[in-house]
Amino acid sequence: MKPYIGIPLVGGLLYRAWSRKSLTPLGLVVAGLSASAHALHPWSAPVALLAVFYFGGTKATKVKHDIKARLTLSATGAEGGEGARNHIQVLANSVVATILSIAHAIVLAKTGTESCFSLGRNAADILMVGIVANYAAVAADTFSSELGILSKSKPRLITSLNFRVVPPGTNGGVTAAGLGAGLLGSFIVSVTSAAVLPFCASAGFKDRALWTAAMTLWGTLGSVLDSILGGLLQASVVDKRTGKVVEGSGGRKVLIHPSTGKAIKFADGTKKATGSAITSSSQGNQASSTIEPGHESRRVETGHDWLDNNGVNLLMAATMSVGAMGIAQWFWELDVFELLS
């Protein structure tokens, strides 16, 4: 993208985030660096996809905010809802695409030409597949989680054998409405990529339509994978008094006990200092006694305390990007080592 277009675009995105207080100060810095890497790419596609994801995700978050505030709690005990996103959240969604965008720009510079997107006749196309797959997946996940909570039906846990009903906001909880919202988010990114990618002259409408369908499906699968990873690797903490899911600030883990420095004795005889994140050993109602009984109002509904929400998002995005690149390499019968030569 031409600097005289890219720089004002990045500035506009940052100003909007700053004016709406949707990013923390450090989040603004990291977002600016990531957006600049996208904007400096010779093609307009990377920064266009980033912008579509940002605006789409912002709209999705705004639509559900009031309802989510009634259905969930924040880790501080107040009503739920999103605050300003931090730098870790920005990186979880964009760092994979940022790395691939820089790599693709380097490959194009080595060839000495701003070649077109050839749908597999050029090994560099694999990198662009990864970029689009990243944003299709994170958009699907954002739409699914942010709009899926509006569903009138109760979510069901995708990682349980009987798909048991769980409270709204539970990691791994899915609804038909949430899957539909994820499909919409993925489609928006995919159709945008079909419109802004510089396809070679030989690519017709049918090629673009097939590309859009394939990336839409792949991005939607990313939303499903995020639910599976969240249900398994991320603990969902529920407030016993209200039955509502407690959400950690900035995508961080939720503390089940306050920072008092006192030990808690669990049913298995182990002890753990309060103030640390809950662990798999403290799931359910295992805590048999505590020095501060008033803080036994939270329990783990599902999952293991191995990753926070940001870790799950990053793992999902990386898996879907690398997976899409691997499938593209196999389908197009490309030699990925051409990129290194």
C-alpha positions in Angstrom: 0.0 0.0 0.0 1.2 3.5 -0.8 2.5 5.3 2.3 0.3 8.3 1.6 -2.7 6.0 2.0 -1.5 3.6 4.6 -0.2 6.2 7.1 -3.5 8.2 7.3 -5.4 4.9 7.5 -3.4 3.7 10.5 -3.7 7.0 12.1 -7.5 6.9 11.6 -7.8 3.5 13.2 -5.7 4.5 16.2 -7.6 7.8 16.7 -10.9 5.9 16.6 -9.6 3.4 19.2 -8.2 6.2 21.4 -11.4 8.3 21.2 -13.6 5.4 22.1 -11.2 4.2 24.8 -11.3 0.7 23.2 -7.6 0.1 23.7 -5.3 0.7 26.7 -2.3 3.1 26.1 0.1 0.2 25.6 -2.5 -1.5 23.5 -2.6 1.5 21.2 1.2 1.4 20.8 1.2 -2.3 19.9 -1.8 -1.9 17.6 0.0 1.0 15.9 3.1 -1.1 15.2 1.0 -4.1 14.0 -1.1 -1.9 11.7 2.0 -0.2 10.3 3.5 -3.6 9.4 0.3 -4.3 7.5 0.1 -0.9 5.9 3.7 -1.1 4.6 2.9 -4.2 2.7 2.9 -3.6 -1.1 -0.6 -4.9 -1.3 -3.6 -3.3 0.3 -5.1 -6.6 1.4 -3.3 -7.1 4.8 -4.3 -3.7 6.2 -7.8 -4.0 4.6 -8.4 -7.3 6.4 -7.1 -5.8 9.7 -9.4 -2.8 9.3 -12.4 -5.0 8.5 -11.7 -7.3 11.5 -11.3 -4.3 13.8 -14.5 -2.5 12.7 -16.5 -5.7 12.6 -15.3 -6.8 16.0 -16.0 -3.4 17.5 -19.6 -3.4 16.1 -20.1 -6.9 17.4 -18.9 -6.0 20.9 -21.1 -2.9 21.0 -24.2 -4.8 20.0 -24.0 -7.3 22.8 -22.4 -5.2 25.6 -25.5 -4.3 27.6 -26.9 -7.8 27.4 -23.6 -9.4 28.3 -23.3 -7.0 31.3 -26.5 -8.7 32.7 -25.5 -12.2 31.9 -21.9 -12.3 33.2 -19.8 -10.7 36.0 -16.3 -9.2 35.9 -13.6 -10.5 38.1 -14.0 -7.5 40.4 -17.6 -8.5 41.1 -19.3 -5.9 39.0 -21.5 -6.5 36.0 -19.8 -8.0 33.0 -18.9 -6.3 29.7 -15.8 -5.4 27.9 -13.3 -2.7 29.0 -10.4 -1.4 27.0 -8.4 -4.1 25.3 -4.8 -4.4 26.2 -1.6 -5.2 24.2 -1.8 -8.9 24.9 -5.3 -9.1 23.4 -4.1 -7.1 20.3 -1.2 -9.5 19.8 -3.4 -12.6 20.3 -5.5 -11.7 17.3 -2.9 -10.1 15.0 0.6 -11.2 15.7 0.5 -14.3 13.4 -0.9 -12.2 10.5 1.7 -9.5 11.3 4.6 -11.9 11.0 3.2 -13.4 7.8 2.6 -10.0 6.3 6.2 -9.0 6.9 7.4 -12.3 5.5 5.3 -11.9 2.4 6.5 -8.4 1.8 10.1 -9.6 2.0 9.4 -12.4 -0.5 7.8 -9.9 -2.9 10.8 -7.5 -2.5 13.2 -10.4 -3.3 11.5 -11.1 -6.6 11.7 -7.4 -7.5 8.1 -7.2 -8.5 4.7 -6.8 -6.9 3.4 -10.0 -8.3 -0.3 -10.9 -8.4 -2.1 -13.5 -6.2 -1.9 -16.6 -8.5 -3.8 -19.2 -6.5 -0.9 -21.5 -6.2 1.4 -20.8 -9.1 3.7 -18.9 -6.8 5.0 -20.3 -3.5 4.5 -16.9 -1.9 0.7 -17.4 -2.1 1.0 -19.8 0.8 1.9 -16.8 3.1 -1.1 -14.9 2.0 -3.3 -17.9 2.7 -2.1 -17.8 6.2 -2.9 -14.1 6.6 -6.5 -14.5 5.3 -7.0 -17.6 7.4 -5.9 -15.8 10.5 -8.4 -13.0 10.1 -11.2 -15.3 9.0 -10.7 -17.4 12.1 -10.4 -14.6 14.7 -13.3 -12.7 13.1 -15.4 -15.9 13.3 -14.4 -16.3 16.9 -15.1 -12.7 17.8 -18.5 -12.7 16.2 -19.4 -16.1 17.7 -18.4 -15.1 21.3 -19.7 -11.6 21.2 -23.0 -12.2 19.4 -23.6 -15.8 20.4 -24.3 -14.7 24.0 -27.4 -13.1 22.6 -28.9 -16.5 21.8 -32.2 -17.2 23.4 -31.2 -20.9 23.8 -28.8 -22.0 26.5 -25.3 -22.8 25.3 -24.1 -26.4 25.4 -20.6 -27.5 26.2 -18.9 -28.8 23.1 -16.3 -30.8 25.0 -18.8 -32.8 27.1 -20.1 -36.2 25.8 -23.8 -35.2 26.4 -23.4 -31.5 25.4 -24.7 -30.4 28.7 -26.2 -27.0 29.2 -23.8 -24.4 30.7 -24.2 -20.7 31.7 -23.9 -18.0 29.0 -20.2 -17.0 28.6 -18.8 -20.4 29.5 -15.7 -21.3 27.5 -16.6 -24.1 25.2 -20.3 -23.3 25.3 -21.8 -23.1 21.8 -25.2 -22.3 20.3 -26.7 -22.4 16.8 -26.8 -18.6 16.9 -23.2 -18.4 17.9 -22.1 -20.7 15.1 -24.2 -18.6 12.6 -22.5 -15.4 13.9 -19.1 -17.0 13.4 -20.0 -17.9 9.9 -21.0 -14.3 9.2 -17.8 -12.9 10.6 -15.7 -15.4 8.6 -17.7 -14.6 5.5 -17.1 -10.8 5.9 -13.4 -11.3 6.0 -13.3 -13.8 3.2 -15.4 -11.8 0.8 -13.2 -8.8 1.6 -10.1 -10.8 0.7 -11.7 -11.8 -2.6 -12.4 -8.2 -3.3 -9.0 -6.6 -2.4 -6.5 -9.3 -3.2 -4.7 -8.6 -6.6 -5.7 -11.8 -8.3 -3.9 -12.6 -11.5 -5.8 -12.0 -14.8 -6.5 -15.7 -15.2 -8.6 -15.8 -12.1 -12.3 -15.4 -12.8 -15.5 -14.9 -10.8 -15.6 -18.7 -10.1 -12.1 -18.7 -8.7 -13.0 -15.8 -6.3 -16.2 -17.5 -5.3 -14.5 -20.8 -4.5 -11.8 -18.9 -2.6 -14.5 -17.1 -0.5 -16.4 -20.3 0.2 -13.2 -22.2 1.3 -11.9 -19.4 3.5 -15.4 -18.8 5.1 -15.6 -22.5 6.0 -12.1 -22.6 7.3 -12.6 -19.5 9.4 -15.8 -20.9 10.9 -13.9 -24.1 11.8 -11.6 -21.8 13.7 -14.4 -20.6 15.9 -15.3 -24.2 16.6 -11.6 -25.0 17.4 -11.5 -22.0 19.8 -14.5 -23.4 21.6 -12.9 -26.8 22.0 -9.6 -25.3 23.1 -11.4 -23.0 25.5 -13.5 -25.8 26.9 -10.4 -27.9 27.6 -7.6 -25.6 28.3 -9.3 -22.6 29.9 -11.1 -22.6 33.2 -14.6 -21.1 33.3 -15.3 -19.7 36.8 -18.9 -19.3 38.0 -20.2 -17.2 40.8 -22.2 -19.6 43.0 -24.6 -17.0 44.3 -25.8 -15.8 40.8 -24.8 -18.7 38.6 -23.1 -16.2 36.2 -19.7 -16.7 34.6 -17.0 -14.5 35.9 -14.7 -13.0 33.3 -11.2 -11.9 33.8 -10.1 -8.4 32.9 -8.1 -8.2 29.7 -8.6 -11.8 28.9 -6.6 -12.9 32.0 -7.3 -15.8 34.3 -9.9 -15.4 37.0 -8.8 -15.6 40.6 -11.0 -17.9 42.7 -9.5 -16.6 45.9 -8.3 -13.1 46.9 -4.6 -12.1 47.4 -4.3 -12.6 51.1 -1.1 -14.7 51.2 -3.0 -17.3 53.3 -3.0 -21.0 52.3 -6.2 -22.9 51.3 -6.5 -26.6 52.0 -8.1 -28.7 49.4 -9.9 -32.0 49.7 -6.8 -33.9 48.4 -4.7 -32.5 51.2 -2.7 -30.1 49.1 -2.3 -26.5 49.9 -2.2 -23.4 47.7 -1.7 -19.8 48.5 -4.6 -17.6 47.8 -4.3 -14.9 45.2 -3.0 -17.3 42.5 -5.1 -18.4 39.6 -7.3 -21.4 40.0 -5.9 -24.7 39.0 -7.3 -28.0 37.9 -6.9 -29.3 41.4 -9.3 -26.7 42.7 -12.1 -27.5 40.3 -15.7 -27.9 41.4 -16.3 -27.9 45.1 -13.0 -29.5 46.1 -12.0 -26.8 48.5 -12.9 -28.3 51.9 -11.9 -25.4 54.1 -10.6 -22.0 53.9 -9.6 -19.2 56.2 -11.9 -16.9 54.4 -15.2 -18.7 53.8 -16.7 -15.7 52.3 -14.6 -16.2 49.2 -15.8 -19.7 48.4 -18.5 -18.1 46.2 -16.7 -19.1 43.0 -16.3 -22.5 41.5 -14.8 -23.8 38.3 -17.6 -24.8 35.9 -15.5 -26.3 33.1 -11.9 -26.7 31.8 -8.4 -26.8 33.2 -6.5 -23.7 34.2 -3.7 -24.1 31.6 -4.3 -21.0 29.4 -6.1 -17.7 29.7 -8.4 -16.4 27.0 -5.5 -14.7 25.2 -3.5 -17.9 25.1 -6.4 -19.8 23.7 -7.0 -17.1 21.0 -3.4 -17.1 20.0 -3.2 -20.9 19.8 -6.3 -21.1 17.7 -5.1 -18.3 15.3 -1.7 -19.9 14.9 -3.2 -23.4 14.3 -5.7 -22.2 11.7 -3.1 -20.1 9.9 -0.4 -22.9 9.8 -3.1 -25.5 9.0 -4.4 -23.4 6.1 -0.9 -22.9 4.7 -0.2 -26.7 5.0 -3.4 -27.6 3.1 -2.7 -25.0 0.5 0.8 -26.3 0.0 -0.6 -29.9 -0.4 -3.5 -28.8 -2.7 -1.4 -26.6 -4.9 1.6 -29.1 -4.8 4.0 -26.3 -3.9 7.5 -26.5 -2.6 7.5 -24.3 0.5 11.3 -24.3 0.5 11.2 -22.0 -2.5 10.4 -19.2 -0.1 13.7 -19.7 1.6 15.8 -19.9 -1.5 
